Amino acid sequence: MDEVLLRSLTPGVLTVLVPRGAHFAAAEDAVQDALVEALRVWAADPPRDAKGWLVTVAWRKFLDATRADTARRRREDRAEEEPAPGPAPAVDDTLQLYFLCAHPSLTPASAVALTLRAVGGLTTRQIAEAYLVPEATMAQRISRAKRTVSGVRFDRPGDVATVLRVLYLVFNEGYSGDIDLAAEAIRLTRQLAAVIDHPEVAGLLALMLLHHARRAARTAADGSLVPLAEQDRSRWDTPLIAEGVGILQAALARDRLGEFQAQAAIAALHADAPTAEETDWVQIVEWYDELTRLTDSPVVRLNRAVAVGEADGPRAGLAALAALDAALPRHAAVAAYLHERDGDLATAARLYAEAAHKAPNLAERDHLTRQAARLNARRCR
């Protein structure tokens, strides 16, 4: 490909774009982008009409940039608008989009993945991590979901269970990941609870509130993670805990137990303990048994191993952990904690370092690295 030829074509491409309605500066940017694209692809697949190819690609680049800029300005305008006085509406377009993306033509797993990507704003990598699958597998799942719904009418909303699953994953990403989506997930779940009388909707809302109530205590002033047992419980949001417990009690009274109610019950037991030492681990294990029966999730079994280690001793926890796949995310971190409690500092330090290498975010990696360094320092004394 002749780069001199590309430069010679640039003025002609600009004279075509500007009369079409493109501002000159934006047209220049679009042409530059088209030239970069030409440098990338022409060597392997040169076009028959070089100028025509550049005009077409540059015009598409200009349209894409214009649409992106327009969407950005609209978002900025909405952010600057003051909310109208009075109570918030029962539903909004966002919640409706959640239901529409959970289309009946999709499997629940595909509907959740598509909604998280299209409406929730999560990346394919974040969704893959939530589902414990490779990123490439999740990308294929989302692509298939898009193809499935490309020719259907979005006039049949999906079911509540799928929407709850999406809201739960959005909250989890906002609570512990790189994007702050927790408050938005709570807002939408409140709206859903206001219009749908369902114990699992109430259970999910209670779970979110109970977790969110502890958020201020989860990080130190330097941004480092503070484990639950070491958190300053005076920083927990007591009114939010009381609200979450009240919603949970009303849901449990209906005797239609679901996984979100069971998770909320575990969170309530943590919130109810005045100190970490006073946590009712025996009852927490019983709730994890219920949750395992409801979901048979490997993540639930991993958390149950921690609870067993607290209730019956670290060796009992390690025995429960032995039945799980060591490739499970955070498996090494749990094993490290239980080995430390059992007095095996060398194994614990090694596992903390291994867990740090696999950590999904910087804060968790730093915390686990410090744990490994702390134990290594103790062993050298």
C-alpha positions in Angstrom: 0.0 0.0 0.0 1.3 3.5 -0.9 1.1 5.9 2.0 1.8 8.8 -0.3 -1.3 7.8 -2.3 -3.3 7.9 1.0 -2.2 11.4 1.7 -3.0 12.6 -1.8 -6.5 11.3 -1.5 -7.2 13.1 1.8 -8.3 16.5 0.4 -10.7 14.9 -2.0 -12.3 12.8 0.7 -12.8 16.0 2.8 -14.5 17.8 0.0 -17.0 15.0 -0.2 -17.7 14.8 3.5 -18.1 18.5 4.3 -21.0 19.1 1.8 -22.8 16.0 3.3 -23.1 17.9 6.6 -19.9 17.2 8.5 -18.2 20.0 10.2 -14.7 20.4 8.9 -12.9 19.5 12.2 -15.0 16.5 12.7 -14.6 15.5 9.1 -10.8 15.7 9.5 -10.9 13.4 12.5 -13.1 10.9 10.6 -10.7 10.9 7.6 -7.7 10.4 9.9 -9.6 7.4 11.5 -10.3 6.1 8.0 -6.6 6.4 7.0 -5.6 4.4 10.1 -8.1 1.8 9.1 -6.7 1.7 5.6 -3.2 1.2 6.9 -4.4 -1.7 8.8 -6.5 -3.6 6.2 -5.3 -2.5 2.7 -2.1 -4.5 2.7 -4.1 -7.7 2.9 -7.2 -6.6 1.0 -6.7 -3.5 -1.2 -9.9 -1.9 -2.5 -10.7 -1.4 -6.2 -11.7 2.2 -5.6 -9.4 3.7 -3.0 -11.2 7.1 -2.8 -14.6 5.5 -2.6 -13.5 3.2 0.1 -12.1 6.1 2.2 -15.2 8.2 1.7 -17.5 5.4 2.8 -15.4 4.5 5.9 -14.8 8.1 6.9 -18.5 8.9 6.7 -19.3 5.9 8.9 -16.6 7.0 11.3 -18.1 10.5 11.3 -21.6 9.2 12.0 -20.4 7.0 14.8 -18.5 9.8 16.5 -21.5 12.2 16.1 -23.9 9.6 17.7 -21.5 9.0 20.5 -21.1 12.7 21.2 -24.8 13.3 21.1 -25.5 10.4 23.5 -22.8 11.8 25.8 -24.3 15.3 25.8 -27.7 13.8 26.5 -26.3 11.9 29.5 -24.7 15.1 30.8 -27.9 17.1 30.4 -29.8 14.5 32.3 -27.3 14.4 35.1 -27.5 18.2 35.5 -31.3 18.2 35.7 -32.9 18.6 39.1 -35.3 15.8 40.0 -39.0 16.8 40.2 -40.3 17.2 43.7 -42.4 14.5 45.2 -42.1 10.7 45.3 -40.3 8.8 42.5 -42.4 7.0 39.9 -43.1 3.4 40.6 -41.2 2.3 37.5 -38.9 3.8 35.0 -37.6 3.0 31.6 -34.5 1.2 33.0 -36.6 -1.3 34.9 -38.8 -1.9 31.8 -35.6 -2.5 29.8 -34.5 -5.1 32.3 -37.8 -7.0 31.7 -37.7 -6.6 28.0 -34.1 -7.9 27.7 -35.2 -11.0 29.8 -37.1 -12.1 26.7 -39.0 -15.4 26.7 -37.2 -16.6 23.6 -33.9 -16.6 25.6 -32.8 -19.1 28.2 -32.5 -17.5 31.6 -28.7 -17.6 31.5 -28.6 -15.9 28.1 -31.1 -13.3 29.1 -29.1 -12.4 32.2 -25.9 -12.1 30.2 -27.5 -10.0 27.5 -29.2 -7.7 30.1 -26.0 -7.2 32.1 -24.2 -6.2 28.9 -26.8 -4.1 27.2 -28.5 -2.4 30.1 -26.4 -3.0 33.2 -23.2 -1.6 31.7 -21.0 -4.5 32.7 -18.2 -5.7 30.5 -18.0 -9.2 29.0 -15.1 -9.9 31.4 -17.1 -8.9 34.5 -20.0 -11.0 33.4 -17.8 -14.0 32.7 -16.2 -13.7 36.2 -19.7 -13.6 37.8 -20.6 -16.8 36.0 -17.3 -18.5 36.5 -16.7 -19.1 32.8 -14.0 -18.0 30.4 -14.5 -14.6 28.8 -14.6 -16.1 25.3 -17.4 -18.4 26.3 -19.4 -15.5 27.7 -18.8 -13.4 24.5 -20.2 -16.3 22.4 -23.2 -16.6 24.8 -24.0 -12.8 24.5 -23.5 -12.9 20.7 -26.0 -15.8 20.4 -28.5 -14.0 22.6 -28.2 -10.9 20.4 -28.8 -13.0 17.3 -31.8 -14.7 18.9 -33.6 -11.5 19.7 -32.6 -9.6 16.6 -35.7 -10.6 14.7 -38.3 -10.7 17.5 -40.7 -8.1 18.8 -39.9 -6.8 22.3 -43.6 -6.9 23.4 -43.4 -9.8 25.9 -41.5 -9.1 29.1 -39.4 -11.8 30.8 -40.0 -13.3 34.1 -39.3 -11.8 37.5 -36.7 -14.5 38.5 -34.5 -13.6 35.5 -34.7 -9.8 36.3 -33.9 -10.5 40.0 -30.8 -12.5 38.9 -29.6 -9.5 36.8 -30.2 -7.0 39.6 -28.3 -9.2 42.0 -25.3 -9.5 39.7 -25.3 -5.8 39.0 -25.4 -5.1 42.8 -22.5 -7.5 43.4 -20.4 -5.9 40.7 -21.1 -2.4 42.2 -20.5 -3.6 45.7 -17.1 -5.3 45.2 -15.9 -4.5 41.7 -14.6 -1.6 39.7 -17.9 0.0 38.7 -20.2 1.5 41.4 -23.6 0.1 40.5 -24.9 -0.9 43.9 -27.0 2.2 44.5 -28.7 1.9 41.1 -29.4 -1.8 41.7 -31.0 -0.9 45.1 -33.1 1.8 43.5 -34.4 -0.5 40.8 -35.1 -3.3 43.3 -37.1 -0.8 45.5 -39.2 0.1 42.5 -39.7 -3.6 41.6 -40.8 -4.3 45.2 -43.3 -1.4 45.0 -45.1 -3.0 42.1 -44.6 -6.7 42.5 -45.7 -8.6 45.7 -43.2 -11.4 45.7 -41.2 -12.7 48.7 -38.0 -13.2 46.6 -38.2 -9.5 45.5 -38.4 -8.6 49.1 -35.6 -11.0 49.9 -33.3 -9.5 47.3 -34.1 -6.0 48.6 -33.4 -7.0 52.2 -30.1 -8.7 51.1 -28.9 -5.6 49.2 -29.8 -3.2 52.1 -28.0 -5.4 54.7 -24.9 -5.6 52.6 -25.0 -1.9 51.7 -25.3 -1.0 55.4 -21.8 -2.3 56.0 -20.2 -0.6 53.0 -18.6 2.3 54.8 -16.7 0.0 57.1 -15.4 -2.3 54.3 -12.4 -0.1 53.4 -9.8 1.8 55.5 -8.8 5.4 54.9 -6.0 4.2 52.5 -8.5 2.2 50.4 -7.4 -1.2 51.7 -10.0 -3.9 52.4 -11.2 -4.4 56.0 -12.4 -8.0 56.6 -15.8 -8.4 58.2 -14.4 -9.6 61.6 -12.2 -6.5 61.8 -14.7 -3.9 60.7 -15.7 -1.0 63.0 -19.4 -1.9 63.6 -20.2 1.6 64.8 -19.8 2.6 61.1 -22.6 0.3 60.0 -25.8 2.0 58.9 -28.2 1.0 61.7 -31.4 2.3 60.1 -30.6 0.5 56.9 -30.0 -2.7 58.8 -33.3 -2.3 60.6 -35.1 -1.7 57.3 -33.5 -4.8 55.7 -34.3 -7.0 58.7 -37.9 -5.8 58.7 -38.4 -6.5 55.0 -36.8 -9.9 55.5 -39.0 -10.9 58.4 -42.1 -10.0 56.5 -40.9 -12.1 53.5 -40.0 -15.1 55.7 -43.4 -15.0 57.4 -45.0 -15.9 54.0 -43.2 -19.3 54.2 -42.1 -19.3 50.5 -38.3 -19.5 51.1 -36.0 -18.7 48.2 -32.3 -18.2 47.8 -32.3 -14.4 48.2 -34.3 -14.7 51.5 -31.8 -17.3 52.7 -28.8 -15.1 51.8 -30.5 -12.2 53.5 -31.0 -14.3 56.6 -27.2 -15.0 56.7 -26.5 -11.3 56.3 -29.0 -10.4 59.0 -27.2 -12.8 61.5 -23.9 -11.0 60.7 -25.5 -7.6 61.2 -27.2 -8.7 64.4 -23.9 -9.7 66.2 -22.5 -6.9 68.4 -19.0 -8.3 67.9 -17.4 -10.8 65.5 -16.9 -13.2 68.4 -20.7 -13.2 69.1 -21.7 -14.2 65.6 -24.1 -17.1 65.6 -22.1 -19.3 63.3 -24.1 -22.4 64.0 -27.3 -20.8 62.7 -25.4 -19.4 59.8 -24.3 -22.9 58.8 -27.9 -24.0 59.0 -28.9 -21.2 56.6 -26.1 -22.2 54.3 -27.5 -25.8 54.3 -30.8 -24.3 53.2 -29.1 -22.2 50.5 -27.2 -25.3 49.3 -30.4 -27.2 49.0 -32.0 -24.3 47.0 -29.1 -23.6 44.6 -26.4 -26.3 44.9 -23.9 -23.5 44.0 -20.2 -24.1 44.3 -19.8 -20.5 45.6 -22.4 -21.2 48.3 -20.5 -24.4 49.3 -17.3 -22.4 49.5 -18.8 -19.8 51.8 -20.4 -22.7 53.8 -16.9 -24.1 54.4 -15.9 -20.8 56.0 -18.9 -20.9 58.3 -18.3 -24.5 59.2 -14.7 -23.6 60.1 -16.0 -20.9 62.4 -18.7 -23.1 64.0 -16.9 -26.4 64.3 -13.2 -25.5 64.0 -10.8 -25.0 61.1 -10.2 -28.7 60.4 -13.9 -29.2 59.9 -13.9 -26.2 57.5 -10.9 -27.7 55.6 -12.8 -31.0 55.3 -15.8 -29.2 53.8 -13.4 -27.4 51.5 -11.7 -30.6 50.3 -14.9 -31.6 48.5 -14.7 -28.5 46.2 -12.8 -27.8 43.0 -9.5 -26.0 43.9 -10.0 -23.9 40.7 -13.0 -22.2 42.2 -12.5 -18.4 42.5 -11.3 -17.5 46.1 -10.8 -21.2 47.0 -7.1 -20.5 47.8 -8.1 -17.5 49.9 -10.5 -19.6 52.0 -8.0 -22.4 52.3 -5.4 -19.9 53.5 -7.7 -18.5 56.2 -8.6 -21.9 57.5 -5.0 -23.1 57.5 -3.9 -20.0 59.4 -6.6 -20.6 62.0 -5.4 -24.2 62.3 -1.8 -23.0 63.0 -0.2 -24.0 59.7 1.3 -20.6 58.9 3.7 -21.8 56.1 0.8 -23.3 54.1 -1.4 -20.3 54.8 1.2 -17.8 53.6 1.8 -19.8 50.4 -2.0 -19.9 49.7 -2.5 -16.2 50.5 0.2 -15.4 47.9 -1.5 -17.8 45.4 -4.9 -16.2 46.1 -3.4 -12.7 45.6 -2.1 -13.8 42.1 -5.7 -14.8 41.2 -7.5 -11.9 42.8 -10.2 -10.2 40.6 -9.4 -6.6 41.6 -6.5 -4.5 43.0 -7.9 -4.0 46.5 -8.4 -7.7 47.0 -4.9 -8.5 45.6 -3.3 -6.0 47.9 -5.2 -7.4 50.9 -4.1 -10.9 50.2 -0.5 -9.9 49.6 -0.4 -8.2 52.9 -1.8 -11.3 54.6 0.9 -13.4 53.1 3.6 -10.9 54.1 2.2 -10.8 57.7 2.4 -14.5 58.1 5.9 -14.7 56.6 7.1 -12.0 59.0 5.6 -14.0 61.9 7.4 -17.1 60.8 10.8 -15.3 60.6 10.6 -14.0 64.2 
